[in-house]
């Protein structure tokens, strides 16, 4: 029974640590206006370059966020595997 209580407490703790991160979503990327082809054709070269730079920056930020989330996922899976092995060892005794 002690093992179950400890594992339950650990699970709850891990879930609480993950909730703030997953609920915030991507806060750095703002909602973009969708442009029609005619709008883009009427833009100056400077405006197009500014838009391209902004899109490249957003892509980089999203990629970095994705890498961070994938690392967190992998870490949690590793911890889960370790917990499952501990449980298996305890139940085999």
Protein Blocks (a to p, Z undefined) as FASTA:
>chain_A
ZZmmmmmmmmmmmmmmmmmmmmnmpmkbccdddddfklmmmpcfklmmmmmmmmmmmmmm
mmmmmmmmmmmmmmmmmmmmmmmmmmmmmmmZZ
